[in-house]
Amino acid sequence: MGLTYENSRNVTIEIKVTKKGYEDQVKRYNVRQALDQQEISGFFELIPKDTSAE
């Protein structure tokens, strides 16, 4: 039971960024890879929503 190195490849960490007026963005990280690298890092470039259709 619980998280182990052996079952960590079956677990995903999901980070979602939301900001009013911008597209939502999601990044997913595999826990096994995060354990091997000993870090999780990412970059989100905010993309304005296309409001011309409204």
CHARMM-style PDB file with segment names, atoms N, HN, CA, C and O in Angstrom:
ATOM      1  N   MET     1       0.837  -1.185   0.000  1.00  0.00      PROA
ATOM      2  CA  MET     1       0.000   0.000   0.000  1.00  0.00      PROA
ATOM      3  C   MET     1       0.878   1.243   0.000  1.00  0.00      PROA
ATOM      4  O   MET     1       1.985   1.246   0.538  1.00  0.00      PROA
ATOM      5  N   GLY     2       0.367   2.273  -0.603  1.00  0.00      PROA
ATOM      6  HN  GLY     2      -0.532   2.270  -1.039  1.00  0.00      PROA
ATOM      7  CA  GLY     2       1.081   3.528  -0.638  1.00  0.00      PROA
ATOM      8  C   GLY     2       2.010   3.633  -1.831  1.00  0.00      PROA
ATOM      9  O   GLY     2       2.152   2.695  -2.616  1.00  0.00      PROA
ATOM     10  N   LEU     3       2.633   4.779  -1.953  1.00  0.00      PROA
ATOM     11  HN  LEU     3       2.518   5.541  -1.316  1.00  0.00      PROA
ATOM     12  CA  LEU     3       3.532   5.060  -3.063  1.00  0.00      PROA
ATOM     13  C   LEU     3       4.907   4.455  -2.805  1.00  0.00      PROA
ATOM     14  O   LEU     3       5.506   4.671  -1.752  1.00  0.00      PROA
ATOM     15  N   THR     4       5.390   3.703  -3.771  1.00  0.00      PROA
ATOM     16  HN  THR     4       4.903   3.528  -4.626  1.00  0.00      PROA
ATOM     17  CA  THR     4       6.740   3.158  -3.715  1.00  0.00      PROA
ATOM     18  C   THR     4       7.426   3.485  -5.026  1.00  0.00      PROA
ATOM     19  O   THR     4       6.777   3.890  -5.990  1.00  0.00      PROA
ATOM     20  N   TYR     5       8.725   3.312  -5.062  1.00  0.00      PROA
ATOM     21  HN  TYR     5       9.252   2.984  -4.279  1.00  0.00      PROA
ATOM     22  CA  TYR     5       9.446   3.553  -6.306  1.00  0.00      PROA
ATOM     23  C   TYR     5       8.938   2.621  -7.398  1.00  0.00      PROA
ATOM     24  O   TYR     5       8.841   3.015  -8.560  1.00  0.00      PROA
ATOM     25  N   GLU     6       8.614   1.387  -7.028  1.00  0.00      PROA
ATOM     26  HN  GLU     6       8.693   1.067  -6.084  1.00  0.00      PROA
ATOM     27  CA  GLU     6       8.166   0.401  -8.005  1.00  0.00      PROA
ATOM     28  C   GLU     6       6.831   0.779  -8.650  1.00  0.00      PROA
ATOM     29  O   GLU     6       6.644   0.539  -9.843  1.00  0.00      PROA
ATOM     30  N   ASN     7       5.896   1.366  -7.890  1.00  0.00      PROA
ATOM     31  HN  ASN     7       6.047   1.561  -6.921  1.00  0.00      PROA
ATOM     32  CA  ASN     7       4.607   1.725  -8.475  1.00  0.00      PROA
ATOM     33  C   ASN     7       4.510   3.201  -8.869  1.00  0.00      PROA
ATOM     34  O   ASN     7       3.457   3.648  -9.323  1.00  0.00      PROA
ATOM     35  N   SER     8       5.586   3.955  -8.704  1.00  0.00      PROA
ATOM     36  HN  SER     8       6.442   3.592  -8.335  1.00  0.00      PROA
ATOM     37  CA  SER     8       5.554   5.395  -8.983  1.00  0.00      PROA
ATOM     38  C   SER     8       5.348   5.716 -10.462  1.00  0.00      PROA
ATOM     39  O   SER     8       4.929   6.825 -10.792  1.00  0.00      PROA
ATOM     40  N   ARG     9       5.633   4.777 -11.351  1.00  0.00      PROA
ATOM     41  HN  ARG     9       5.974   3.876 -11.083  1.00  0.00      PROA
ATOM     42  CA  ARG     9       5.404   5.052 -12.780  1.00  0.00      PROA
ATOM     43  C   ARG     9       3.918   5.095 -13.106  1.00  0.00      PROA
ATOM     44  O   ARG     9       3.526   5.564 -14.175  1.00  0.00      PROA
ATOM     45  N   ASN    10       3.087   4.605 -12.182  1.00  0.00      PROA
ATOM     46  HN  ASN    10       3.405   4.224 -11.313  1.00  0.00      PROA
ATOM     47  CA  ASN    10       1.638   4.598 -12.380  1.00  0.00      PROA
ATOM     48  C   ASN    10       0.958   5.844 -11.822  1.00  0.00      PROA
ATOM     49  O   ASN    10      -0.268   5.946 -11.844  1.00  0.00      PROA
ATOM     50  N   VAL    11       1.750   6.788 -11.323  1.00  0.00      PROA
ATOM     51  HN  VAL    11       2.746   6.705 -11.305  1.00  0.00      PROA
ATOM     52  CA  VAL    11       1.200   7.985 -10.688  1.00  0.00      PROA
ATOM     53  C   VAL    11       1.638   9.216 -11.468  1.00  0.00      PROA
ATOM     54  O   VAL    11       2.793   9.338 -11.877  1.00  0.00      PROA
ATOM     55  N   THR    12       0.683  10.130 -11.664  1.00  0.00      PROA
ATOM     56  HN  THR    12      -0.255  10.031 -11.331  1.00  0.00      PROA
ATOM     57  CA  THR    12       0.952  11.366 -12.399  1.00  0.00      PROA
ATOM     58  C   THR    12       0.594  12.558 -11.512  1.00  0.00      PROA
ATOM     59  O   THR    12      -0.422  12.547 -10.817  1.00  0.00      PROA
ATOM     60  N   ILE    13       1.435  13.575 -11.548  1.00  0.00      PROA
ATOM     61  HN  ILE    13       2.260  13.584 -12.113  1.00  0.00      PROA
ATOM     62  CA  ILE    13       1.137  14.847 -10.892  1.00  0.00      PROA
ATOM     63  C   ILE    13       0.672  15.797 -11.982  1.00  0.00      PROA
ATOM     64  O   ILE    13       1.338  15.949 -13.006  1.00  0.00      PROA
ATOM     65  N   GLU    14      -0.472  16.436 -11.763  1.00  0.00      PROA
ATOM     66  HN  GLU    14      -1.013  16.313 -10.931  1.00  0.00      PROA
ATOM     67  CA  GLU    14      -1.022  17.361 -12.748  1.00  0.00      PROA
ATOM     68  C   GLU    14      -1.081  18.754 -12.135  1.00  0.00      PROA
ATOM     69  O   GLU    14      -1.607  18.940 -11.038  1.00  0.00      PROA
ATOM     70  N   ILE    15      -0.539  19.724 -12.853  1.00  0.00      PROA
ATOM     71  HN  ILE    15      -0.112  19.573 -13.744  1.00  0.00      PROA
ATOM     72  CA  ILE    15      -0.562  21.122 -12.414  1.00  0.00      PROA
ATOM     73  C   ILE    15      -1.338  21.908 -13.454  1.00  0.00      PROA
ATOM     74  O   ILE    15      -1.008  21.885 -14.639  1.00  0.00      PROA
ATOM     75  N   LYS    16      -2.381  22.608 -12.998  1.00  0.00      PROA
ATOM     76  HN  LYS    16      -2.650  22.627 -12.035  1.00  0.00      PROA
ATOM     77  CA  LYS    16      -3.224  23.382 -13.904  1.00  0.00      PROA
ATOM     78  C   LYS    16      -3.122  24.859 -13.531  1.00  0.00      PROA
ATOM     79  O   LYS    16      -3.233  25.223 -12.360  1.00  0.00      PROA
ATOM     80  N   VAL    17      -2.909  25.706 -14.543  1.00  0.00      PROA
ATOM     81  HN  VAL    17      -2.819  25.410 -15.494  1.00  0.00      PROA
ATOM     82  CA  VAL    17      -2.822  27.146 -14.342  1.00  0.00      PROA
ATOM     83  C   VAL    17      -4.025  27.794 -15.013  1.00  0.00      PROA
ATOM     84  O   VAL    17      -4.298  27.556 -16.189  1.00  0.00      PROA
ATOM     85  N   THR    18      -4.739  28.615 -14.253  1.00  0.00      PROA
ATOM     86  HN  THR    18      -4.517  28.809 -13.298  1.00  0.00      PROA
ATOM     87  CA  THR    18      -5.868  29.357 -14.803  1.00  0.00      PROA
ATOM     88  C   THR    18      -5.711  30.827 -14.440  1.00  0.00      PROA
ATOM     89  O   THR    18      -5.272  31.172 -13.343  1.00  0.00      PROA
ATOM     90  N   LYS    19      -6.074  31.673 -15.376  1.00  0.00      PROA
ATOM     91  HN  LYS    19      -6.431  31.393 -16.267  1.00  0.00      PROA
ATOM     92  CA  LYS    19      -6.063  33.116 -15.140  1.00  0.00      PROA
ATOM     93  C   LYS    19      -7.147  33.725 -16.011  1.00  0.00      PROA
ATOM     94  O   LYS    19      -7.250  33.407 -17.196  1.00  0.00      PROA
ATOM     95  N   LYS    20      -7.943  34.584 -15.436  1.00  0.00      PROA
ATOM     96  HN  LYS    20      -7.860  34.842 -14.474  1.00  0.00      PROA
ATOM     97  CA  LYS    20      -9.038  35.211 -16.161  1.00  0.00      PROA
ATOM     98  C   LYS    20      -8.509  35.922 -17.404  1.00  0.00      PROA
ATOM     99  O   LYS    20      -7.568  36.712 -17.327  1.00  0.00      PROA
ATOM    100  N   GLY    21      -9.129  35.630 -18.556  1.00  0.00      PROA
ATOM    101  HN  GLY    21      -9.893  34.988 -18.619  1.00  0.00      PROA
ATOM    102  CA  GLY    21      -8.720  36.256 -19.814  1.00  0.00      PROA
ATOM    103  C   GLY    21      -7.648  35.476 -20.556  1.00  0.00      PROA
ATOM    104  O   GLY    21      -7.223  35.883 -21.637  1.00  0.00      PROA
ATOM    105  N   TYR    22      -7.201  34.347 -19.985  1.00  0.00      PROA
ATOM    106  HN  TYR    22      -7.546  34.016 -19.107  1.00  0.00      PROA
ATOM    107  CA  TYR    22      -6.152  33.540 -20.606  1.00  0.00      PROA
ATOM    108  C   TYR    22      -6.608  32.082 -20.701  1.00  0.00      PROA
ATOM    109  O   TYR    22      -7.449  31.629 -19.925  1.00  0.00      PROA
ATOM    110  N   GLU    23      -6.048  31.374 -21.647  1.00  0.00      PROA
ATOM    111  HN  GLU    23      -5.365  31.743 -22.277  1.00  0.00      PROA
ATOM    112  CA  GLU    23      -6.344  29.954 -21.813  1.00  0.00      PROA
ATOM    113  C   GLU    23      -5.831  29.169 -20.603  1.00  0.00      PROA
ATOM    114  O   GLU    23      -4.760  29.455 -20.068  1.00  0.00      PROA
ATOM    115  N   ASP    24      -6.622  28.170 -20.181  1.00  0.00      PROA
ATOM    116  HN  ASP    24      -7.493  27.938 -20.615  1.00  0.00      PROA
ATOM    117  CA  ASP    24      -6.155  27.257 -19.140  1.00  0.00      PROA
ATOM    118  C   ASP    24      -5.041  26.394 -19.716  1.00  0.00      PROA
ATOM    119  O   ASP    24      -5.055  26.060 -20.901  1.00  0.00      PROA
ATOM    120  N   GLN    25      -4.078  26.035 -18.877  1.00  0.00      PROA
ATOM    121  HN  GLN    25      -4.066  26.306 -17.915  1.00  0.00      PROA
ATOM    122  CA  GLN    25      -2.988  25.172 -19.312  1.00  0.00      PROA
ATOM    123  C   GLN    25      -2.752  24.091 -18.260  1.00  0.00      PROA
ATOM    124  O   GLN    25      -2.878  24.333 -17.060  1.00  0.00      PROA
ATOM    125  N   VAL    26      -2.409  22.905 -18.731  1.00  0.00      PROA
ATOM    126  HN  VAL    26      -2.306  22.708 -19.706  1.00  0.00      PROA
ATOM    127  CA  VAL    26      -2.172  21.771 -17.841  1.00  0.00      PROA
ATOM    128  C   VAL    26      -0.830  21.148 -18.198  1.00  0.00      PROA
ATOM    129  O   VAL    26      -0.513  20.963 -19.373  1.00  0.00      PROA
ATOM    130  N   LYS    27      -0.052  20.829 -17.185  1.00  0.00      PROA
ATOM    131  HN  LYS    27      -0.309  20.979 -16.230  1.00  0.00      PROA
ATOM    132  CA  LYS    27       1.184  20.062 -17.373  1.00  0.00      PROA
ATOM    133  C   LYS    27       1.085  18.834 -16.488  1.00  0.00      PROA
ATOM    134  O   LYS    27       0.626  18.904 -15.348  1.00  0.00      PROA
ATOM    135  N   ARG    28       1.524  17.708 -17.035  1.00  0.00      PROA
ATOM    136  HN  ARG    28       1.896  17.651 -17.961  1.00  0.00      PROA
ATOM    137  CA  ARG    28       1.496  16.450 -16.300  1.00  0.00      PROA
ATOM    138  C   ARG    28       2.921  15.923 -16.162  1.00  0.00      PROA
ATOM    139  O   ARG    28       3.719  15.976 -17.097  1.00  0.00      PROA
ATOM    140  N   TYR    29       3.212  15.416 -14.970  1.00  0.00      PROA
ATOM    141  HN  TYR    29       2.563  15.373 -14.210  1.00  0.00      PROA
ATOM    142  CA  TYR    29       4.539  14.895 -14.681  1.00  0.00      PROA
ATOM    143  C   TYR    29       4.415  13.484 -14.130  1.00  0.00      PROA
ATOM    144  O   TYR    29       3.561  13.214 -13.285  1.00  0.00      PROA
ATOM    145  N   ASN    30       5.256  12.595 -14.602  1.00  0.00      PROA
ATOM    146  HN  ASN    30       5.950  12.814 -15.288  1.00  0.00      PROA
ATOM    147  CA  ASN    30       5.308  11.231 -14.105  1.00  0.00      PROA
ATOM    148  C   ASN    30       6.120  11.220 -12.817  1.00  0.00      PROA
ATOM    149  O   ASN    30       7.226  11.758 -12.770  1.00  0.00      PROA
ATOM    150  N   VAL    31       5.572  10.606 -11.773  1.00  0.00      PROA
ATOM    151  HN  VAL    31       4.674  10.168 -11.811  1.00  0.00      PROA
ATOM    152  CA  VAL    31       6.241  10.614 -10.475  1.00  0.00      PROA
ATOM    153  C   VAL    31       7.575   9.872 -10.523  1.00  0.00      PROA
ATOM    154  O   VAL    31       8.533  10.295  -9.876  1.00  0.00      PROA
ATOM    155  N   ARG    32       7.653   8.786 -11.268  1.00  0.00      PROA
ATOM    156  HN  ARG    32       6.874   8.443 -11.793  1.00  0.00      PROA
ATOM    157  CA  ARG    32       8.926   8.041 -11.366  1.00  0.00      PROA
ATOM    158  C   ARG    32      10.016   8.964 -11.911  1.00  0.00      PROA
ATOM    159  O   ARG    32      11.125   8.997 -11.378  1.00  0.00      PROA
ATOM    160  N   GLN    33       9.703   9.710 -12.969  1.00  0.00      PROA
ATOM    161  HN  GLN    33       8.802   9.683 -13.402  1.00  0.00      PROA
ATOM    162  CA  GLN    33      10.681  10.621 -13.559  1.00  0.00      PROA
ATOM    163  C   GLN    33      11.057  11.725 -12.559  1.00  0.00      PROA
ATOM    164  O   GLN    33      12.224  12.103 -12.461  1.00  0.00      PROA
ATOM    165  N   ALA    34      10.070  12.236 -11.819  1.00  0.00      PROA
ATOM    166  HN  ALA    34       9.121  11.929 -11.898  1.00  0.00      PROA
ATOM    167  CA  ALA    34      10.352  13.275 -10.820  1.00  0.00      PROA
ATOM    168  C   ALA    34      11.264  12.736  -9.719  1.00  0.00      PROA
ATOM    169  O   ALA    34      12.154  13.443  -9.246  1.00  0.00      PROA
ATOM    170  N   LEU    35      11.045  11.490  -9.313  1.00  0.00      PROA
ATOM    171  HN  LEU    35      10.322  10.915  -9.697  1.00  0.00      PROA
ATOM    172  CA  LEU    35      11.912  10.897  -8.295  1.00  0.00      PROA
ATOM    173  C   LEU    35      13.338  10.734  -8.820  1.00  0.00      PROA
ATOM    174  O   LEU    35      14.301  11.011  -8.105  1.00  0.00      PROA
ATOM    175  N   ASP    36      13.471  10.285 -10.063  1.00  0.00      PROA
ATOM    176  HN  ASP    36      12.689  10.060 -10.644  1.00  0.00      PROA
ATOM    177  CA  ASP    36      14.803  10.104 -10.639  1.00  0.00      PROA
ATOM    178  C   ASP    36      15.541  11.438 -10.787  1.00  0.00      PROA
ATOM    179  O   ASP    36      16.741  11.518 -10.525  1.00  0.00      PROA
ATOM    180  N   GLN    37      14.824  12.476 -11.203  1.00  0.00      PROA
ATOM    181  HN  GLN    37      13.849  12.410 -11.415  1.00  0.00      PROA
ATOM    182  CA  GLN    37      15.449  13.787 -11.413  1.00  0.00      PROA
ATOM    183  C   GLN    37      15.488  14.614 -10.134  1.00  0.00      PROA
ATOM    184  O   GLN    37      16.203  15.614 -10.067  1.00  0.00      PROA
ATOM    185  N   GLN    38      14.740  14.215  -9.131  1.00  0.00      PROA
ATOM    186  HN  GLN    38      14.159  13.402  -9.185  1.00  0.00      PROA
ATOM    187  CA  GLN    38      14.636  14.896  -7.847  1.00  0.00      PROA
ATOM    188  C   GLN    38      14.117  16.319  -7.966  1.00  0.00      PROA
ATOM    189  O   GLN    38      14.448  17.185  -7.155  1.00  0.00      PROA
ATOM    190  N   GLU    39      13.296  16.552  -8.993  1.00  0.00      PROA
ATOM    191  HN  GLU    39      13.027  15.849  -9.651  1.00  0.00      PROA
ATOM    192  CA  GLU    39      12.661  17.857  -9.123  1.00  0.00      PROA
ATOM    193  C   GLU    39      11.520  17.794 -10.126  1.00  0.00      PROA
ATOM    194  O   GLU    39      11.443  16.892 -10.960  1.00  0.00      PROA
ATOM    195  N   ILE    40      10.644  18.770 -10.019  1.00  0.00      PROA
ATOM    196  HN  ILE    40      10.706  19.502  -9.341  1.00  0.00      PROA
ATOM    197  CA  ILE    40       9.597  18.995 -11.005  1.00  0.00      PROA
ATOM    198  C   ILE    40       9.690  20.464 -11.356  1.00  0.00      PROA
ATOM    199  O   ILE    40       9.629  21.324 -10.477  1.00  0.00      PROA
ATOM    200  N   SER    41       9.836  20.751 -12.627  1.00  0.00      PROA
ATOM    201  HN  SER    41       9.885  20.052 -13.341  1.00  0.00      PROA
ATOM    202  CA  SER    41       9.876  22.152 -13.040  1.00  0.00      PROA
ATOM    203  C   SER    41       9.154  22.295 -14.374  1.00  0.00      PROA
ATOM    204  O   SER    41       9.099  21.363 -15.177  1.00  0.00      PROA
ATOM    205  N   GLY    42       8.610  23.473 -14.584  1.00  0.00      PROA
ATOM    206  HN  GLY    42       8.655  24.230 -13.932  1.00  0.00      PROA
ATOM    207  CA  GLY    42       7.907  23.731 -15.831  1.00  0.00      PROA
ATOM    208  C   GLY    42       7.753  25.219 -16.033  1.00  0.00      PROA
ATOM    209  O   GLY    42       7.952  26.014 -15.114  1.00  0.00      PROA
ATOM    210  N   PHE    43       7.398  25.582 -17.242  1.00  0.00      PROA
ATOM    211  HN  PHE    43       7.237  24.936 -17.988  1.00  0.00      PROA
ATOM    212  CA  PHE    43       7.218  26.979 -17.610  1.00  0.00      PROA
ATOM    213  C   PHE    43       5.883  27.104 -18.311  1.00  0.00      PROA
ATOM    214  O   PHE    43       5.587  26.334 -19.225  1.00  0.00      PROA
ATOM    215  N   PHE    44       5.079  28.056 -17.898  1.00  0.00      PROA
ATOM    216  HN  PHE    44       5.319  28.681 -17.155  1.00  0.00      PROA
ATOM    217  CA  PHE    44       3.794  28.321 -18.538  1.00  0.00      PROA
ATOM    218  C   PHE    44       3.865  29.688 -19.212  1.00  0.00      PROA
ATOM    219  O   PHE    44       4.137  30.698 -18.562  1.00  0.00      PROA
ATOM    220  N   GLU    45       3.623  29.711 -20.495  1.00  0.00      PROA
ATOM    221  HN  GLU    45       3.402  28.892 -21.024  1.00  0.00      PROA
ATOM    222  CA  GLU    45       3.526  30.983 -21.208  1.00  0.00      PROA
ATOM    223  C   GLU    45       2.047  31.291 -21.375  1.00  0.00      PROA
ATOM    224  O   GLU    45       1.318  30.551 -22.036  1.00  0.00      PROA
ATOM    225  N   LEU    46       1.611  32.389 -20.771  1.00  0.00      PROA
ATOM    226  HN  LEU    46       2.203  32.990 -20.234  1.00  0.00      PROA
ATOM    227  CA  LEU    46       0.189  32.717 -20.793  1.00  0.00      PROA
ATOM    228  C   LEU    46      -0.249  33.106 -22.204  1.00  0.00      PROA
ATOM    229  O   LEU    46       0.389  33.923 -22.867  1.00  0.00      PROA
ATOM    230  N   ILE    47      -1.363  32.494 -22.648  1.00  0.00      PROA
ATOM    231  HN  ILE    47      -1.882  31.831 -22.109  1.00  0.00      PROA
ATOM    232  CA  ILE    47      -1.902  32.721 -23.981  1.00  0.00      PROA
ATOM    233  C   ILE    47      -3.265  33.397 -23.824  1.00  0.00      PROA
ATOM    234  O   ILE    47      -4.192  32.797 -23.278  1.00  0.00      PROA
ATOM    235  N   PRO    48      -3.395  34.649 -24.301  1.00  0.00      PROA
ATOM    236  CA  PRO    48      -4.685  35.333 -24.179  1.00  0.00      PROA
ATOM    237  C   PRO    48      -5.789  34.566 -24.903  1.00  0.00      PROA
ATOM    238  O   PRO    48      -5.569  33.994 -25.971  1.00  0.00      PROA
ATOM    239  N   LYS    49      -7.002  34.564 -24.289  1.00  0.00      PROA
ATOM    240  HN  LYS    49      -7.180  35.028 -23.422  1.00  0.00      PROA
ATOM    241  CA  LYS    49      -8.156  33.933 -24.939  1.00  0.00      PROA
ATOM    242  C   LYS    49      -8.570  34.785 -26.119  1.00  0.00      PROA
ATOM    243  O   LYS    49      -8.451  36.010 -26.098  1.00  0.00      PROA
ATOM    244  N   ASP    50      -9.055  34.117 -27.146  1.00  0.00      PROA
ATOM    245  HN  ASP    50      -9.151  33.122 -27.163  1.00  0.00      PROA
ATOM    246  CA  ASP    50      -9.575  34.819 -28.320  1.00  0.00      PROA
ATOM    247  C   ASP    50     -10.997  35.262 -27.988  1.00  0.00      PROA
ATOM    248  O   ASP    50     -11.918  34.445 -27.983  1.00  0.00      PROA
ATOM    249  N   THR    51     -11.178  36.549 -27.711  1.00  0.00      PROA
ATOM    250  HN  THR    51     -10.430  37.213 -27.714  1.00  0.00      PROA
ATOM    251  CA  THR    51     -12.481  37.067 -27.324  1.00  0.00      PROA
ATOM    252  C   THR    51     -13.251  37.650 -28.498  1.00  0.00      PROA
ATOM    253  O   THR    51     -14.342  38.191 -28.312  1.00  0.00      PROA
ATOM    254  N   SER    52     -12.696  37.548 -29.718  1.00  0.00      PROA
ATOM    255  HN  SER    52     -11.811  37.109 -29.869  1.00  0.00      PROA
ATOM    256  CA  SER    52     -13.378  38.120 -30.887  1.00  0.00      PROA
ATOM    257  C   SER    52     -14.647  37.363 -31.245  1.00  0.00      PROA
ATOM    258  O   SER    52     -15.517  37.918 -31.917  1.00  0.00      PROA
ATOM    259  N   ALA    53     -14.780  36.099 -30.814  1.00  0.00      PROA
ATOM    260  HN  ALA    53     -14.073  35.648 -30.269  1.00  0.00      PROA
ATOM    261  CA  ALA    53     -15.960  35.296 -31.130  1.00  0.00      PROA
ATOM    262  C   ALA    53     -17.121  35.599 -30.181  1.00  0.00      PROA
ATOM    263  O   ALA    53     -18.245  35.163 -30.432  1.00  0.00      PROA
ATOM    264  N   GLU    54     -16.873  36.325 -29.115  1.00  0.00      PROA
ATOM    265  HN  GLU    54     -15.961  36.679 -28.912  1.00  0.00      PROA
ATOM    266  CA  GLU    54     -17.934  36.608 -28.124  1.00  0.00      PROA
ATOM    267  C   GLU    54     -18.769  37.780 -28.523  1.00  0.00      PROA
ATOM    268  OT1 GLU    54     -19.698  38.149 -27.805  1.00  0.00      PROA
TER     269      GLU     54
END
